[in-house]
């Protein structure tokens, strides 16, 4: 079946036959791809189905400047990264906001711990999408550099670069906070 070309800026609406073809052609591969990223088949199904529903809902307004395949894979990847961002930032917050109390900790130490936790969480959430995904998969998903590279379709060197950027940005935020604390007290 021939698909119309969306390389021009001309707006072509998506007809039901083409949509059905796209769904049958790309759904299985998109599902496998998304499952590799999220490590959760049910979540992956939701993401891929949501992207197809959104494509259908926006069929008359959407302008695709690349191929449908490229558009769908990019959309699914971005949604999967958003899912990871939400999942890992919530688990990071819940882990950091539940300090273990012992007899030696003073109330001021607990407050300081909570402040640091919030600052680290904000720093992690503020990372660029790709950087956040790599950092989260390494730190919380406990994946190797090679596994992350395969999952996100990037090189191991790119994984190293994203980890270095994430670490540098988080350190920078903590250093600024520490300097501010020194100036205030």
C-alpha positions in Angstrom: 0.0 0.0 0.0 1.4 3.4 -0.9 1.4 6.0 1.8 1.4 9.6 0.8 4.5 11.6 1.4 4.6 14.0 4.2 8.0 15.6 3.4 6.3 18.8 2.3 4.6 21.2 4.6 1.3 20.5 2.9 -1.3 19.2 5.3 -2.8 15.9 4.3 -5.4 14.3 6.5 -5.0 10.7 7.5 -7.7 8.4 6.0 -9.0 5.3 7.9 -7.3 2.8 5.5 -3.9 4.4 5.9 -4.4 4.6 9.7 -5.3 0.9 9.8 -2.2 0.1 7.7 0.0 2.1 10.0 -1.4 0.4 13.0 -0.9 -3.1 11.6 2.5 -2.3 10.2 4.1 -0.5 13.2 2.2 -1.5 16.4 4.2 -4.7 17.0 7.6 -3.0 16.5 6.6 0.1 18.5 5.4 -2.2 21.4 8.7 -4.1 21.5 10.7 -0.8 21.3 8.7 0.8 24.1 8.8 -2.3 26.3 12.6 -2.3 26.0 12.6 1.3 27.2 10.0 1.1 30.0 10.7 -2.6 31.0 7.0 -2.9 31.4 4.7 -4.5 28.8 1.5 -3.0 30.2 2.8 0.5 30.3 4.3 0.1 26.8 0.9 -1.0 25.5 -0.7 2.0 27.0 1.9 4.4 25.6 1.8 2.9 22.1 -2.0 2.8 22.0 -2.2 6.4 23.4 0.1 7.5 20.5 -2.1 5.9 17.9 -5.2 7.4 19.5 -3.6 10.8 19.5 -2.6 10.3 15.8 -6.1 9.5 14.9 -7.6 12.4 16.9 -5.2 14.8 15.3 -5.4 13.3 11.8 -6.8 16.5 10.2 -4.4 18.9 11.9 -1.1 17.1 12.1 1.7 17.9 9.8 4.4 15.2 9.6 7.6 16.4 8.1 9.2 13.0 8.1 7.9 9.5 7.6 5.1 8.0 9.7 7.5 5.5 11.0 10.0 8.1 12.2 7.2 10.2 13.7 5.6 7.2 15.6 9.0 5.9 17.0 10.0 9.4 18.1 6.6 10.0 19.7 6.7 6.7 21.5 10.3 7.2 22.7 9.5 10.7 24.0 6.4 9.4 25.9 8.4 6.5 27.3 11.1 8.9 28.5 8.3 11.1 30.1 7.0 7.9 31.8 10.5 7.1 33.2 10.9 10.7 34.3 7.7 10.6 36.3 8.4 7.1 37.7 11.9 7.7 38.8 11.4 11.2 40.1 8.5 9.9 42.3 10.5 7.0 43.6 13.5 9.3 44.2 11.3 11.7 46.1 9.6 9.0 48.2 13.0 7.5 49.0 14.6 10.8 49.9 11.6 12.1 51.9 11.5 9.1 54.2 14.7 9.5 56.2 15.5 6.8 58.7 15.4 8.3 62.2 17.9 7.4 64.8 18.8 8.8 68.2 21.8 10.8 67.0 19.9 12.9 64.4 18.8 16.3 65.5 15.8 18.1 64.1 18.1 20.6 62.3 19.9 17.6 60.6 16.6 16.2 59.5 15.6 19.5 58.0 18.9 19.8 56.3 18.5 16.3 54.9 15.1 17.1 53.6 16.4 20.3 52.0 19.2 18.4 50.2 16.7 15.8 49.1 14.5 18.4 47.5 17.4 20.1 45.9 18.7 16.9 44.4 15.2 15.9 43.2 14.8 19.3 41.5 18.3 19.0 39.9 17.5 15.6 38.6 14.1 16.6 37.2 15.7 19.7 35.6 18.0 17.6 33.4 17.4 17.5 29.7 15.2 14.6 28.6 17.9 12.4 27.1 20.2 13.1 30.0 17.5 12.4 32.5 16.6 9.1 30.8 20.2 8.0 30.8 20.8 9.1 34.4 17.6 7.4 35.6 18.3 4.2 33.9 21.8 4.0 35.3 21.0 5.2 38.8 17.6 3.8 39.5 17.1 1.2 36.8 20.6 -0.1 37.6 21.3 -0.8 33.9 24.8 -1.1 32.5 26.1 1.5 30.0 25.7 -1.1 27.2 22.1 -1.8 28.2 21.3 1.9 28.3 22.9 2.4 24.9 20.8 -0.4 23.4 17.6 0.7 25.0 17.9 4.3 23.9 19.6 3.5 20.5 22.6 5.6 21.3 26.3 4.8 21.6 28.0 3.9 24.9 30.1 7.1 24.5 26.9 9.1 24.3 25.7 7.4 27.5 29.0 8.4 29.2 28.6 11.9 28.0 25.0 12.2 29.4 26.1 10.7 32.7 29.0 13.2 32.9 26.6 16.1 32.1 24.1 14.9 34.7 26.7 14.5 37.4 28.2 17.9 36.6 24.8 19.6 36.7 23.7 17.9 40.0 27.1 18.7 41.6 26.8 22.3 40.4 23.4 22.7 42.0 24.6 21.2 45.3 27.7 23.3 45.3 25.6 26.5 44.8 23.3 25.4 47.7 26.3 24.7 49.9 27.9 28.0 49.2 24.6 29.8 49.9 24.4 27.9 53.2 27.9 29.1 54.1 27.0 32.7 53.3 23.8 32.6 55.4 25.3 30.9 58.5 
